[in-house]
Amino acid sequence: MRFCSLGSGSRGNATLVESAGCRVLVDNGFSLRELHQRLLAADVEPDSIDVLLLTHEHGDHVKGVWSFARRHRVEVWTTPGTWRAVGAPEIPRLRLLSGQGQSVRIDGLRIRSYPVPHDAREPCQFLFEADGRRLGMLTDTGCVTPHMTQVLQDCDALILELNHDPELLRRGPYPPSLQRRVAGDFGHLSNLQAARLLDALPHRAIARLCVAHVSETNNHPDLVGASIRGVCESLAERTLILEQDRPSVWCPC
């Protein structure tokens, strides 16, 4: 099993996961043309995508989902709440998942959805398992619940949101209402919140930590790195901060 970020941040999110001939795209916040370019940069043909998973309905995650699904007849998997929140569009192939947690299998790849607190209709995140390896994804959540911590135990690789530094957010240009939204329990994880989650996990077993959804306005790579080093110096050495503007390299789990 391996994965590749095609983009992470407020301008667009998309992540590839593949194993044993199965290729999954998680979210697509890019136009059809932009996603095609990013896929080809990762040496992936658009027609090779088997399933498109959705985490929630915000535009930076679903902007290009429907045009891509219709063009390539890709099956879209989403929660009923997310599907309704985007207007219940008609697409050639649709599968509804339980946002409270559901496990499904495609060939040798097992996909598990789990609920997260975010200001969306029925948001979820995903855990992938194949060949005895586990990849966890956690972005777009305002706080960490015990259930989320339990789901992410024993991951070999983890894509984790470190969105903002509270002090930079407080002193930054966002209006108070947006600051409250970002920092609230249904917003985004701060560096400290993410570090506390990592400290609650068996983090020394994580072979690769990919930091996602880092705010360009309210965070800085040095602050991200310091937060992770505060948990484990060796984990910091295995950390990749995902870029917003170009695809990252493929990472093995």
C-alpha positions in Angstrom: 0.0 0.0 0.0 1.2 3.5 -0.8 -0.3 7.0 -0.9 0.3 10.4 -2.6 -1.1 13.8 -1.8 -2.2 15.8 -4.8 -2.8 18.9 -2.8 -3.6 19.8 0.8 -5.0 23.1 2.0 -7.7 25.7 1.5 -7.1 25.9 -2.3 -7.8 22.2 -2.8 -7.5 18.7 -1.3 -7.0 15.3 -3.0 -5.2 12.2 -1.9 -4.4 9.0 -3.7 -4.3 5.6 -2.0 -3.5 2.4 -3.8 -2.8 -1.3 -3.1 -2.9 -4.5 -5.0 -4.2 -2.9 -8.2 -6.9 -0.9 -6.5 -6.6 2.9 -6.7 -8.7 5.2 -4.6 -9.0 9.0 -4.7 -10.0 10.8 -1.4 -11.7 14.1 -2.2 -11.2 16.4 -5.2 -11.2 20.1 -4.6 -9.7 20.9 -8.0 -11.2 21.6 -11.4 -11.2 18.7 -13.9 -8.2 20.2 -15.8 -6.2 20.8 -12.7 -6.8 17.4 -11.3 -5.8 15.8 -14.6 -2.5 17.7 -14.4 -1.9 16.7 -10.9 -2.7 13.0 -11.6 -0.3 13.0 -14.5 2.4 14.6 -12.4 2.0 11.6 -10.1 2.2 9.3 -13.1 -1.5 8.2 -12.7 -3.9 8.0 -15.6 -7.3 9.5 -14.7 -9.2 6.4 -16.0 -7.3 4.2 -13.5 -9.2 5.6 -10.5 -11.5 2.9 -9.1 -13.3 4.8 -6.3 -13.7 8.4 -5.2 -14.2 8.8 -1.5 -15.6 12.0 0.1 -14.9 13.3 3.6 -17.4 16.2 3.6 -19.0 18.8 1.4 -16.8 21.9 1.7 -15.7 23.2 -1.7 -12.0 22.7 -1.2 -12.8 19.0 -1.0 -15.6 18.5 -3.5 -15.2 21.2 -6.1 -14.3 18.9 -9.0 -15.9 15.6 -7.8 -18.9 15.5 -10.0 -17.3 16.5 -13.3 -14.5 14.0 -12.7 -17.0 11.2 -11.7 -19.1 11.8 -14.8 -16.2 12.1 -17.2 -14.5 8.9 -16.0 -17.6 7.0 -14.6 -15.9 6.6 -11.2 -18.0 5.3 -8.4 -18.4 7.9 -5.6 -18.6 6.8 -2.0 -20.0 9.3 0.5 -22.2 9.7 3.5 -25.9 10.5 3.0 -25.5 13.8 4.8 -22.6 14.9 2.5 -24.5 13.8 -0.6 -27.5 15.8 0.4 -25.4 18.8 1.5 -24.0 19.2 -2.0 -27.5 19.0 -3.6 -27.9 15.3 -4.1 -26.5 15.4 -7.6 -27.1 12.6 -10.1 -24.0 10.7 -10.9 -23.5 7.5 -12.8 -22.4 5.4 -9.8 -23.0 6.3 -6.2 -22.6 4.3 -2.9 -23.7 5.7 0.4 -21.6 5.0 3.5 -22.5 5.3 7.2 -20.7 8.3 8.7 -20.9 6.6 12.1 -18.4 4.0 10.8 -18.5 1.3 8.1 -16.0 -1.1 6.8 -15.9 -2.1 3.1 -13.4 -3.9 1.0 -12.1 -3.5 -2.6 -10.0 -6.4 -3.6 -7.3 -6.5 -1.0 -7.9 -3.0 0.3 -10.1 -2.5 3.4 -11.6 1.0 3.9 -13.1 2.0 7.2 -15.0 5.3 7.7 -15.2 7.0 11.1 -17.0 10.1 12.3 -15.2 13.4 13.1 -16.5 16.7 14.6 -16.4 19.3 11.8 -18.9 22.0 10.7 -20.3 19.9 7.9 -23.5 17.8 7.5 -22.1 14.3 8.1 -18.3 14.4 7.9 -16.0 11.4 8.2 -12.4 10.3 7.7 -10.9 7.0 6.7 -8.6 4.3 7.7 -7.0 2.0 5.1 -5.6 -1.5 5.6 -3.8 -3.8 3.2 -1.1 -6.5 3.5 -1.0 -6.0 7.2 -0.3 -2.2 7.0 -2.5 0.6 8.2 -2.8 4.2 6.9 -4.9 6.7 8.9 -6.3 10.0 7.6 -7.4 12.8 9.9 -8.0 16.3 8.7 -10.9 18.8 9.0 -11.8 18.2 12.6 -12.0 20.6 15.5 -11.2 18.3 18.3 -10.1 14.7 19.0 -12.6 12.2 20.5 -11.6 9.0 22.3 -13.2 7.0 19.4 -10.9 8.8 16.9 -7.9 8.0 19.0 -8.9 4.3 19.2 -9.4 4.1 15.4 -5.9 5.5 14.7 -4.1 3.1 17.0 -1.3 1.1 15.4 -1.1 3.0 12.2 2.1 2.5 10.1 1.5 5.8 8.3 -0.6 8.8 9.3 -1.9 11.9 7.4 -2.7 14.4 10.1 -3.9 17.9 10.2 -1.8 20.5 12.0 -3.8 23.5 10.8 -3.0 26.5 12.9 -1.0 28.0 15.8 -3.5 29.6 18.2 -1.4 32.7 18.7 -0.9 33.3 15.0 -4.6 32.8 14.5 -5.4 35.3 17.2 -3.0 38.0 15.8 -3.8 37.3 12.2 -6.1 38.9 9.6 -9.1 36.6 10.1 -12.3 38.4 11.5 -13.3 37.2 15.0 -16.1 35.0 13.7 -13.8 33.1 11.4 -11.2 32.8 14.2 -13.9 31.2 16.4 -14.9 28.8 13.7 -11.3 27.7 13.0 -10.4 27.3 16.7 -13.8 25.8 17.7 -14.6 22.2 18.4 -16.0 21.8 14.9 -13.2 23.7 13.1 -9.6 22.6 12.6 -6.9 21.0 14.7 -4.2 23.3 16.2 -0.5 22.2 16.4 -0.9 21.5 20.1 -4.1 19.4 19.6 -2.4 17.3 16.9 0.7 16.8 19.1 -1.5 15.6 22.0 -3.1 13.1 19.7 0.3 11.9 18.5 1.4 11.5 22.1 -1.6 9.4 22.8 -0.8 7.0 19.9 2.1 4.5 19.7 3.9 7.1 17.6 7.3 5.5 17.6 5.8 2.8 15.3 4.7 5.3 12.7 7.0 5.0 9.7 5.7 8.1 8.0 3.8 11.1 9.3 2.4 13.5 6.7 1.3 16.8 8.0 -1.8 18.1 6.1 -4.0 21.2 5.8 -1.4 23.6 7.2 -2.7 27.2 7.1 -0.5 29.5 5.1 -1.8 32.5 7.2 -2.0 31.0 10.7 0.8 28.6 10.8 4.5 28.1 9.9 6.6 25.0 9.1 8.9 25.8 12.0 6.0 25.8 14.5 4.7 22.5 13.0 8.1 20.9 13.4 8.6 22.2 16.9 5.2 20.7 17.9 6.1 17.3 16.5 9.6 17.3 18.0 7.9 18.0 21.4 6.4 14.6 21.1 9.2 12.6 19.5 12.4 13.8 17.8 12.7 10.6 15.7 9.1 11.1 14.6 10.0 14.6 13.4 12.6 13.1 11.1 9.9 10.9 9.5 7.6 13.8 8.9 6.6 15.3 5.5 4.7 18.5 5.3 2.3 18.2 2.4 2.4 21.1 0.0 -0.7 22.9 -1.3 0.5 23.8 -4.8 2.0 20.6 -6.3 1.7 16.8 -5.8 3.9 15.2 -3.2 5.9 12.0 -3.8 4.4 8.6 -3.4 5.0 7.3 0.2 4.9 3.6 1.2 3.0 2.6 4.2 
